[in-house]
Amino acid sequence: MDRKVLITGGNGDIAQAIKRLLEAQGYIVYSPSHAEMDVTDLKSIENAISGFTPNILINNAGFVMPQSIRNANLECIRKHIDINIGETQTAYNPSSAQHFVAITIAAFEAQYSPHV
């Protein structure tokens, strides 16, 4: 069985660290940059992964809201979740995946609050 891995957000430090670890263990890793695969654009995702059928998808791409969570509206929060978890998984053919890993954090602008 091929040990192929697709890592979104390929230029980031986390993606590069995961890529190095997996390649050292014999995995074939494709980690496209944002320019190569925009996770907000389903056509871009389809084009980037055509011809590469990974067994594992690590969704590491992210969208950061440039505001405090306290000021975020529902639309902004939904966009954050859809991009960070949903878009790549939707475009990827789940019948060929053995594993799907989502690496995400709620990345909002930090603001000090004595109440938190």
KABEL-V170486 format. One record per run of one state. SS is the DSSP state (helix for helix, strand for strand, loop for the rest). FROM is the first residue (numbers start at 1). LEN is the number of residues. If there is no record, write none. Layout:
# KABEL-V170486
ss->[SS/SS]
from->[FROM/FROM]
len->[LEN/LEN]
This chain:
# KABEL-V170486
ss->[loop/strand/loop/helix/loop/strand/loop/helix/loop/strand/loop/strand/loop/helix/loop/helix/loop/strand/loop/strand/loop]
from->[1/4/8/13/25/28/31/42/50/56/60/65/66/69/72/74/92/99/103/108/109]
len->[3/4/5/12/3/3/11/8/6/4/5/1/3/3/2/18/7/4/5/1/8]
